[in-house]
């Protein structure tokens, strides 16, 4: 797998410490994913339990506001409020890199 130097994958994160994997998020090999359906960026439904074999990348950003609804005072000053964070942009910008590194699918 091609390694991209930190913070090149996350522009705007200069000066932050390099993340270290403590293993806390590791799943058991062969563990089945729950039957959860998520809306993909392209409008398609992505069922976690139907992704199949292989490595899959699922990026989820929590809803900060509601489309068509008035936002509270100061909402636009919340970092990432519009869903555009360095992390979200890195998934967008490195979509092909993730596939080239062996991901069977990339959803977000």
N, C-alpha and C positions, 0 to 999 in steps of 0.2 A: 504494500500500500504506500502510495506517495504521501509523504508528510509535508504539510504546509506550515511554515514557521508561525508561531504565535507572535503578535496578534494579527498577522496577515489575513487570517480567516475571519477576523472580527474587527474591521476598521472602526476606530473610535475608542478602542479598548486599550490603547497604548498606556503603559504605566501600571496596568493591573497585573496581579501575579498570575503566573501560568497555572491553570487548573490542574489539580492532581486527582487521579482516580483512587478513591479510598475503598472502592469495591462495594459501597453501601447500596448502589443501585443495580448490582449484578443480579440477573435472574438465573434460575436453575435451568440447565440445558434440558430441552424437551418440554418445558413448562408451557401449557396451552394458554393462549391469550383469551381474555373474556370476550363474549359475544357483544362487543360494543361497536356501534356504528357512528362514524364521524363524517362531517361534511368536508370534502376535499376542496382545495383552492379552485379547481375547475368545476365545482358544483356537483361532482360525483360523490356517491356514498362509499366510504371506505370502511369495511368491516374488519376489525382486528383479527377475529378468529378465522377469516378466510384469506389471509395474506399469503399463505403457502410457505413453502420451504425457502430458505435463504435469508440473507440480511435485509431488513427493511428499515428505513428511516421515517419516523413519524414526528413531525414538528407541530406542536400545539401551542397556540398563544391564547390566553384567556381573553374573553370579550371585556373590553374596558368601557365601551360605550354602546349605545343602541342606535343602529341606522335609523334616520328619520326622527329621532327624539332629540329634544333640546338638551345640550350638555351643561353640566353645572359650571358656575363661574370658576375660571382658572383651569378648566379641564385640559386645554391645549398645552399647558405648562407641565403636565405630568409626563415624565420621561416614558416614551413608548406608548402613550395613550392612543395613538393612531395605529398601533401595531407595527410601526417601523422602528425596530431596535437593531442594534449591531448584529445580534444573533439572528434575527429574522432575515436581515439582508445577507448574512453569510450563507444561510441555507439557500436563498434565492441565487446568489452569485456562484455558489459551488455545487449546484444541482448536478451538473455533468461530472464533476470530480467525484461526487458520492457514488454515482452510477459506475464510473470507471474503477472505483475502489472496491466494487463488488456488491453494492446494494442492489437487490432485486427490484426495489421500488423506493421512491422518495415521495412522501405525501406531506402536505402542509396547508 
